[in-house]
Amino acid sequence: MTAKVSLPLVTVDARMLRSTGIGTYLGALLPRLLALLPEARFCLLGDPAALEGLTGPRVESRALTAGIYSILEQPQLATRTSRETRVFWAPHVNLPLVAPGRLLVTVHDAFYVRPPREARPRLDKALYLGALMRALKRRAAAITCVSEFTKSELERLLGPFGVPLHVIPNGLEPVWFERPATARPHANPYLLFVGNLKPHKNLARTLEAFARVADRVPHDFLIAGSGDVDALKRGLPPAIAPRLRFLGTLPTDVLRSMVAHASGLVLASLYEGFGLPPLEAMALGVPVLVSRRASLPEVCGDAALYCDPESVDDIARGLEELLLDESTRQRLAEAGPRRASAFDWDRSARGLSDVVRTLLESG
């Protein structure tokens, strides 16, 4: 018992473990981090039911029920964090404004630092985000970024940092390189979009572009993700309404089957801090069309087809090539798995554990 207590304590905000996006990140890295740092004990903050499988001799959980951006977030972060904490890891920018230990923050994108007009948050959330950004510069002992693009955006928007900004890319689980032995889950051939329905995902332009090529392709357009479906439907070109399907958020195994059987995946986004869905599709040999913007060229390299996300004409051109040009499709299907194999969660976990270990040793 004494040996266990003498180990330094790492506290992790694990509230988003069951969310999409950051939940995928946490679900991949948290178990690996626990295994790679036997010299530390851990306290995981979040829903005890979600954390049950991660607890053990060196790992405890504490209930933290406050939602992201909620009024109770900061009080609960302060009161639920043990004073013994040597390192606090915030895997998103909702970092504790007051908490013991050296602060490590993972930044997935810098979109919220200066969002475009159509995506600006309410005043109260904007003010809170401003406080978080100031605290990031003032309190963080180290920062990890999921892409070089995110790192460069942070430095461009917030100025130079006095602490290291480590680039640790996201990864893929090995199962994404294995085609599932399932029947095609949709009767017609289909184009797939995976992600939320927020304005920066650029779905309105993407659907307009699909409408322009719809009479030349036999595909339906399937959308997997959460968001305001009604708002998107209001601006929908009537001609494609019968060929559009909103699937909502899907379990990982169902999503993998949807991706594997798609004719192509499109993400003509205006802004991405990383872009995991196209990488997952590439691993399965599914051709992808992405925007020539933000982190997507960094992640996808020469294994994707690119378009200008602000040009409906160019998105339409890309969609037609993606779905109908067999030589392009074959090239992307071969290049995708090779490119995707460079992104590995084990490698990501080793990079993260090195940062945590340095903070423990220097604290």
Secondary structure by P-SEA (a helix, b strand, c coil): cccccccbbbbbccccccccaaaaaaaacaaaaaaacccbbbbbbcccccccccccccbbbbbbcccccccaaaaaaaaaccccccbbbccccccccccccbbbbbbcccccccccccccccaaaaaaaaaaaaaaaccccbbbbccaaaaaaaaaacccccccbbbbbbbbcccccccccccccccccbbbbbcccccccaaaaaaaaaaaacccccbbbbbbccccaaaaaaaccccccccccccccccaaaaaaaaaaccccccccccccccaaaaaaaaacbbbbbcccccccccccccbbbbccccaaaaaaaaaaacccaaaaaaaaaacccccccccaaaaaaaaaaaaaaaaaac
